[in-house]
Amino acid sequence: MRKRHRPVRTAGMLLCPLLALAVCAQGTASARPQAPGLPMAGRHAAFGDEFDGLSLGEGARWGWQSGAYADCDSNKKNHKLDLLSPDAVSVDGGVLDITARKRDDGLWETGLLTTGDSCGSGGNGFTERTGDLVVAHVRLPGPEGGWPAVWSWRDGKNELDLFEWHAAHPDRLEFINHVANTGHYWKDRLVRPNAWLWLGVHLGARSVTWYAGASRAGMRAVWSDRKGVGRGFRAHPVINLSVDDGRYLPRPDPDAVLRFRVGFFGVYR
């Protein structure tokens, strides 16, 4: 029997270190999803943002810090050079724009949005829960670098990654269910620097299923973990752009400006 890899449990970490990639890829069991498209029948929108404006700060829809970060605005122990700032987050033409720039002290000013567990920086407290369908329309950063992700977090746990992406591996996404210690690298021609794509995840109690496509109507199921999140899952959505510190993957060029864009985020139940 092949040894089963256990993905790391800390927020926003790599699915597995680069040096252990072969072991990780071998140990992540895949399953052929049954559903060809998004399970939208009978659902209503529980939360959504089309980013026509930005509701950020105390009493607003989004907060800009996270309890998943050791210092609320930085997270060096998880191999991130991030220093979170509300100035790194903006909207323009119905698109969220998170920008990362290198500072003189070696950290990168970058941005994050979350609805709760935000170290008092805002958010309306909305939580995803078992059975929800989470959908996002994202544009990956360019080849210069970056570590974008859409995930969830609450009370030191409940992390589930709709996706993570690293510029060092531009042709694949990471799908991770930290609740059940499952994960999968998904490679596809849709995944490349500067590409727009639609992504979704169904938070099933017994199985989590990820969806992807070039259009919303064209999304299909691409992987199921057959583990699920259990019946009591609750977590705040998180959208962010991180910067690798060079431990496992290369740092970006210090003169680069990294940009992660999101055109839509929604939760249906």
N, C-alpha and C positions, 0 to 999 in steps of 0.2 A: 504494500500500500504506500502511495506517495505521501510524503510528509506535508501536512497542511499548513500553509503560511498563515500567521495571525497578524493582520494589519495593525499598525500602531494605533493607540487609542486616544492620543492627545489631539487637540483641536487643530485642524488644518495641516497636519503633518503629511509627509509623503506616504503613498500607499505602501511602498517599501523602499529602502535605500537603494541607490543605483547599483552598488556592488552586489546586492542580493536580488537583482532583477530577475535572473533566470529562475531562482527558487520561487520567487513570488508569482511569476507567470505560470509556473508549473502547478502551484498549489491553489490558485484561485479557480474553483470549480464553476463552470458555466452551465446554464440551462437554457433550453430553447423556449422562449416565451410563447404562450398560446395566442395572446391577443395581438392582432395585426396593427391596431391603432389605439389612440387614446381612449380610455374608458370614460367618455363624457356623458353618457346617457343618464338622465335623472339628476345631474349635478347642478349646483348653483355656485356662483362666485362668492367665496367667503372673504377673500382679500385680494386686492389687485392694485397695481400701479402702472399706468401708461406713461408716466414721467412727463406730463404736461407742465408740471411744476415740481418743486422740491420742498417737501414738508419735513424739516429736519430740526431737531433740538427738543428742549423741554416742552412737553405737551403736544408734540407733533407726531406724525406717523412713524418716522424713523429716528433712531439714535445713531451716533457716529463712533461710539466706542463699544467694546465687547468684553464681557466677563471671561470669554475664552482666551483673551490675551492676558498674560501674566501681570502686566502693568496697566491694563485697560487700553492703553494706546500703543504698546510695543510688546513684542513676543519673541525675544531673542532665543529663548530656550527651545523654541520650535523652528529654529533655523530660518527666521524671518528678519529682514532688515527694515521692517515697517515702522513708521512713526505716524499714527493716524491723525488726520487733521480734517475738519469740516471744509477747509479751503480746497481740498483735493477732490471734492465731490460737487458736480454741477449737472444741470440739465440744459439741453438745447434741442429744439425741434422735436420734442417727444422722445428724446434719448438720454438716458443717464450716462454720464461720462465720469469715470474714475481715473485720475491721472497720478502717476508716480514719478517723482523727480528726486535725484540724489541731493542730499544736504552736505554741508561742509564737514559735519561730524561723522560721515559714513553711513548714516541711516537714510532711508528714503521716505519723504513725505508722501503718503498715499491715503486712500479712503476706504471706508467701510460703512455699510448700512445694516441696521438690525432693528427689529421691533421691540426688543426687550433684553433683559440681562445686559444692559448697556452702560453700567457704571454711572448711572444718573445722567446720561447724555441725551435722553429722549426715547421716543418709541411709544406706540399705543398699546403695547403688551400682547399683540396678536400672537397666537401659537398655532403651528401646524399640529395635526393630530393623526392618529391611526385612521387609515382609510382615505386620507386626502390625496388629491392629485396636484402636484406642484409643476408649473409650466413657466419657462423663461425663454426669451428671445435674446441671444447674446452675440456680441462680436468679440472674438478673441483678439488679444494684443498682437502686435507685429513681431517679426523675428528677432527684434532687439532684446527681448526678454520679458519676464513677467510670470506671475503665478495667480491667475484669476480663479475664483471659485464661487459657487452658490451652494450654501450648506445650511445647517441648522445647529442650534446650541441652546441649552438651558441648564442652569444649576450644576455646572461642571461636567455635563454629559449630554446625552441625546444628540450626538452629532451624526448627521446623515448627509452625505455629499451628493447633491444633484450632479455636480461635476467638479473636478479640478483639472487644470491644464498647466503644463510647463513648457516654455519655449524650447528647452533642450530636447524635448520629445514632441515635436510639433504635430505629429500625425495621430496622436491618441489622447483620449480622455481617461480620467480615473473616476470610476464609480465606486463609492465606498459606503457601506453600512457599518459604522463603528458600533452600533448597538449590538449587532450580532457577529461582529468581527468577520465580515465578508467584504470582498473587493474584486474588482475586475478592470483590466486595461481594455479599452475599446478602441480599435483602430479602424479608420474609415477615410475615404477620400474627402468627405465633408469637413474633416478636422484638419485645419491648416491655419497658419498665421493670417490675421485680418479677415477671417471668414465669419460670416453671419450664419448661425444655425439655431434651430429650435430644439429645446431639450425639455424633457419631462420626467417625473418620477412618481409612481404610485406607491404610497406608503402602506402596503398591506401588512396585516398582522402576522401572516405566515409566510409572505413572500413580497419582496420589494422588486418592482419592475421599472427599468429605465427605458425611455423613449427618445428618439432623435430623428431629425429630418431637416431638409433644406427649406421646407415650408411647414406651417402649422398643420395644414390638411394632409401633408405627406409624412407626418411623423409615424414611426413604427416602433414596436417593441424590439429592443436590441439585446437586453440581458435581464435575467431574473435571478435572484440569489437563493430562493427557496428557504429563506430563513425568517425574513420579516422583521418588524419592529415591536411586535407584541401588541397587546390591547391597550396599554396605558401610555403610549408614546405621546409626548407633548414637547414642542421645541419652537424657539423663535427663528424665523428665517434670517439668514445672513448673506449679504452680497459684498464681495471685497476683491481687492487687487493686492496681492502680496509680492514680495521680492525675495528670491532665494539668497541665502548668505554664503553660498559657495561650498558648504560642507558636502552635500551630495550632488548638487547640480550647479552649473556655473552662475556666477553673478552677472547681471546685465552690464553692458558698457556704461561706465559712469556718466557719459554725456547723453545717454539715451533718455527720451521721454516716453514712458510706458502708458498705454491707454487701454482701458477695458470699458466696453459700452454695453448697455442693456436697454433694449427697446420695450420690453414688457416683462412683468413678473406677476404671476397670479396663483392663487390657491383655490381649488374647487373641492366641494364636498357634497 
